[in-house]
Amino acid sequence: MTKPYLTIKETGNYTRIIKKSRFITHLARIQSEDEAKTIIDQISHENAKANHNVYAYVLGDESQIQRASDNGEPSGTAGSPTLEGLLNHNIRDVVAVTTRYFGGIKLGAGGLIRAYAGNVNNAIETIGIVARIKQKTVTFQIPYADLEPLQHFLTTHHLTIAKIDYGVNVTMTLYLDEDQLEASLALINDFLNGQFSPKIGQSEYREAPYPFAKNRE
């Protein structure tokens, strides 16, 4: 089974001025290293006059692909803090590129680490985090007498109703987490006393806001 995972809500950027230097962190979803490199190259080209285009990205089912570059900043002061920001939020399939336009005031190693780490953290929290959950659609029919009790049961067990169609009987479609599918089907079957003939649909990723993301509108 494919586990749920966290990633950014959408592509976006965050800008902050620190001692006259402008730091612009760009975040984007990625599905491969080639895609990450394309985005890095694109942002670097668009900001060719910048002093640095620092990057980091995390990919893979277990976040096993991790890359970072200081892009000319002192070793360990830029790429690693950016990568740590991604890992600390437990997000993956994301590339972060922080462009720095130098403002004339040196920040020192500690200042650079705080600047790059802080900017990627603020970018993630501003854009927001979503949980990507692989689910299957499950469709079945019930008599009208079972509708209200079943709705209450599903809500109590945090099972998502996708839609309800009203005909001779009620046709209900649910979104059930793939990794909990058999257990959820067994619960519903028990509740309906075995009068349950579900049709299982295809697997799809669906997204839900991650409750601990500090979204800033």
N, C-alpha and C positions, 0 to 999 in steps of 0.2 A: 504494500500500500504506500501511496505517496503522502508524506506528512504535510500538514499545513506549514506555511512559512511566512515570514514577514518581509515586506519590501516597501519601497516608497509609494505613496499614493499616485504620484504623477511626476513627469519631468518638470523641473523648475530650477530657480536659482535664488541666491540670497547674497546681499551685498552689505559690507560693513567697512567703515573707515577706521583704521587704527593708526594713530600717530602719523596721519597724512597719507599712509599707504591704503590703497583701495583693494580689498579682498572680495572677489566674486566667486562663490561656490556654485557650480553647476551640478545638478544631480539628474541622472537618467537611468531608466531600467535597461538592462541588457540581457541577452540570452546566450552570448558567446564572447570569447576573447576578441575575435575579429570585430564584432560590433562595438566592444569597448574601445578598441584601438581606433576605429573609425570616428567615434565621438570625440576621443581625446585629440586626434589629428584635426578634426573640424574646429573644435574650440580653440586649439592652439593657433590654427590658421587665422581664425577670426580675431584673435587677440595677439597677433604677431608682434605688436609693439610693447606688449607687457613684459615685465622683467622675468616672470616665472609663470608656468602653467603646470602646477603640481597635480598629481593624480593618484588615485587608488581605486581598486575595484575588488568586489567579492562575487564569486560565482560558484555554482555547484550545489547538489543536493545536501551536502554536508559542509558547505562554504569552503571546500577544499582548494579552490583556486583563489589565491590572494596575491595581488600585485600592488606595488606602490613605487613612486618616483619622487625624489626631491626636486628634480628639474632645476638644478643649479643652486638651490638653497643649501646651507650647511647640512652635512649628512645627519639624518635622523630628526631634523627639525620640522619637516613638512609632510613628506609622504607617509611616514609611519604614524604621526598623529592623525592624519586623515583616515588611514586604514583603521586605526583604533576606534575612531568615531563611528565608522560603519559597523564594526564588530560589536561595539558596546551597545548598539541599538538592536543587535541580533538580526540585522537585515542582510539580504543577499540579492544576487542578480542586479547589482547596482554599481554604477561608476560615478565617482565624484572627481571633478576637476576644479581646483581652486586657482583662479587667475589673480596674480598680484601685480598691481601697478605701484612701484616704489615711490614713496612720497618724500624721500630725502632724510628720513630719520631712521637709524638702525634700531632694530628691536632686540638684538641679542638672541642667543639660542633659546633661552627660556621664553622670551617674548614671542618668538616665532612659533614655538610649540603651542603656546596658549592661543595664538592667533589662528593657526590652521585648525587646531582641534576645536576651538570655539566656533569657528565659522561653519565647519561641517556639521557640528551638533545643532547649531541654530538653523541651518538649512534643512536638516532632516525634520526638526520639530516644527518648522514653519510650513513645510510642504505636507507633512503628515505621513503616517505609516498605516498600511493596511495588512490584514492577514489574508493570504491567498489560500483558500481551502478547496480541495478537490472534492466535488460532490456529484452524486447521481440524482437524476429525477426519478421519482417513484410515483406512479399513478395508479389509482384504484377507485372503486365505487363503494358507496355505503348507502344505507337507507337514511332518509331525512331524520329519523328518530335518533340516529347515532351522531348527527353532525355536531350539536352543541357539546355533548360530553367529550367527543373526540377532540374538538378544538381546545377545550380546557386541558385535556390530557397532553396534547402536543405542546401547548404553551408551557405547561408545568415542566415538561421534559426538554424544553429548549429545542424543539424540532420545528424547522421552518416550513410554513405553508407557502407554496409558490402561487397557487391559484385554486379557486373553487368554481366549478361549473355546475349549474343547476339544470337537471333534466328530469327524466323519470326517476332516476336516483341522483345522488350527489356524486360528482366525479372530483376527486381531490388529487392535487399534485403537490408533492413535497420535495424539498431539497434535503438530502441526507448526506452527511459526511461519509466519504468513501471508506475511511478507516474504521468507522463505527456502523457500517451499513447492516451487517448481519445482526448485531445487537439491537439496533433500532427497529429493524423489521420484526424481530422476535417480540419486542415490547408491544408494538402495535398489534401484532397477531394475537398476543395474550389479551390485550384490552378488548379486541373485537371477537373474542371467544372462537378464534379460528376461522371466522368469516372474513377472510382477507386474501385477496388474489392480486397481488401487486404486479405491475408491469415496470420493469427496471429499464431506465433509459441510459444514455451515454454519460460518460464522465466529463465534467467540465470544471475548470477553476472558476470560483466565484470569490468576490472580495468583500470584506467587511472591515469597517474602521477598527483600528487597533485601539482598545480602550485606554492604553497608557500613553498614547501619542499626545504631545502637547501642541495640538493644532492652533495656529494663530491666524485668524481671519483678517 
